[in-house]
């Protein structure tokens, strides 16, 4: 998405509010019918002018967590980093990577390195991706954007994340020495299934396997540009 130097945040807020009204928090795919899980992560070449975004999509078998396919899209990005507005900076690149990677949309869940409805306007990057791609998407972040929660104490334990008197996600402790990650549904998936899918994708690391792999590959691609 291209943008002028002057950004109308009020206009963008209205776009996000309209997206939030379209979000469906119901399971488009039953847990038993999930066959694939994809991870989306992105890196930036901030030293380049214009800036470039590296969008990586890693597709895994949901039952074995073995990698099936990885695709990367590199393109120009002209929108600055503004917390809460990542969909306008990262959304289009992520959608292009998904288009290259996912073929069986009816049996795939996407894990996104970004918020779902745990967002000031309940429309984070995962909400945008799930709505536009018409594939169930879950937001996974290392930092809390909104809300309050009790602290999970042991690996695998999750505590509800409350925001404006609603549960918008979970704080999930994924490993013994890790701070919790934050899981929230993006679109076409429920709160409970979002948590179940992420927990099923853990292999002893802080991040679920699809995002961990996408993050690793995205950073490796970035090194190619750095030299």
N, C-alpha and C positions, 0 to 999 in steps of 0.2 A: 504493500500500500504506500503510495507516494503522498507526501504532505508538504505544505508550505512551512516556512520557518515559524509562522504564527499559528498556533494550534488552538482551536476552539474547544476547550475541555467540556463546556456545557453541552455542546452539540454531541460530543462523544459519549457523555453520560447518558443522554437521551437514547442514543443507539444501543448502549448496554442495557438500559432499562427495558427497551423494546425486546431485546434478545432474551432477557430474564423472563419476560411474560410468555415466551415461546418454549421455554425449557420444560421438558417432560421427565419427571423423576419416577418413571416406571420401567421395569426391566423389558427391554425389547427382545432380549435373548434369555432363555432360562439358563441357570447355572450349568445344568447337565448338557446343554447343547453348545456351550462355548468350546470351540476347537482351537482357536488362535488368540494370542494376546500380543498387541503391538506396543512398543514404547516410542515416545517422541521426545527428543531433546535437541537443543539448539545452542550453537556457539556463535560468537561475533568476532569480526576482524576490525576492532575499534581503531586500529592504526591506519586503516585504509580510508581513502576519501574518493567516492562515498563509502560508507560502511557496508559490510557484507554480512549476511546471515547464513550460517551453515545449519541446515535442517536435516536431521537424521531420523529415520524410522526403522526400527528393528522389529521384525516379525518372528515370534516364537510359537512353538507348539505349546498349548496351554497345559497339557498334562505332563509333559516331560521337561518343559522349559528349554528345549534345544532350539538353537537359532535356525530359522528357515531361510530368511532373506533380509538383507540390509540395503537400504537405498538412501542416498544423500542428495540434497538439492542445495546449490549455492547460488544466491542471488543478492542483488542490491537491496538495501533497506534504508529508507529515508525518514523513518519515524524514530524519535529519540526514546531512550529508556525512561518511562514514567510508571512507577508502581501503580498497579490497578488498571493499567491500559495496555497490557502486554498483547492483547489480541490484535491491536492495530499495528504492532511492531513485528510479531512473530506468526500471526495466524495464517497468512497466505503461503509462506514458505512451508509451514507444517502441513497444510492441506496438499501442497504439491508433492511432498515426500510421501504422504499417505497414499495418494493416487498412484504413485509408482510402485508401491510396496504391497498394498492389500488388494487381493483379488476376490476373496470370499467374505464379503461384508456381512453376510447373514450369520456368520459364526465367529466374528471377531470382536474383541473388546480392545479399546485403545487406552493406554495409561499415558498421561500427559504431564510433563514437567511444568506444572502451572496449576493455578487454582481452578476449581469447579465453582460451585455455588458458595463456597467459603470465601466470599468476596464482598466488598462494600455494596455492590449493586447486584449481587448474586449472579454474576455473569463473567466468570474468569475465562482464561484461555481454553480450558478444557470444555467449558460450556459452549464456546464459540465453535470449537472443532467438532464436538459431538453433534451440534445442530446443523452445521454446514455439510459435514461428511455423511450425516445420517447413519452414524455408527455409534454405539454406546461408548462414552468417553468418561474417564475418571481423572480428576485432578490430584496430583501428588506434589507436595512442596516440602522443603526442609525448614521453611520459616512460616510462622503463622501470620496471615494477612489480617484476619479479623477474629473476634470471639474469645471466649474463655473456656478453660477445661481443667479438670483435675489431672494431676500428673500420673501417667501410667508408670508402673514400677518394674515390671518384668517383661522380657521379650514375648511378643505376641499379644500383650495386653493393650486394649484400646479404650479410650475414654471419650465420651461425646463432646463435640465442640459446639458450644452454644453461642448464638449471635442473634440479637433482637428477639430473645425468648424462643428461638427455634434451634433445633439441631441441624447444623449445616455440614457436618462432617465428623471426623474422628482424629484424635491425637493417638498415633499408633507407635508403640515402642518396638523397634524391629530387631535390635540386638542389644546385648548386655551393656555395652559402654556407649551406646548411641543416644543422642537426644531424640525425641519422637519426631516422626514425620507427620504431615497433615494430609488426610485423605478426604476428598469431597466429590460427590457425583457431579459430572459435567452436564450430560444430557442423555436421555434414553436409558437410564439406569437408576436403580434405587440406592438409597443410603446404605442399606444392609448389603446388597450385592457388591457395591463399590468396595466396601471393606473386605468382604470375602475374597474377591478377586485379587486385591492387593496382597492379602495375607497368603494366598496360594502361590504368589510369585516371589516370595522371599526365599533367599538361599544363604542366610547368615550375614548379609551385608545390610547397610543402612537403607539403601534404595531397592525397590523391587527389581527383579532381573531385567525385564524389558527396558526400563528407563536406565538402569545401570549400564547396559550394553550400548544403548543409543548414546548415552553421555560419553562413554569411552571412545566410540567411533567418531563422534562429532569433534572431540578434542584432538584425535589423531589427524583428522582431515584439516583441522585448523593449523596444526604443525606444518603441514605441507605448504601452506601459504607463508608461514613465518620463516620457513627455511631453517 
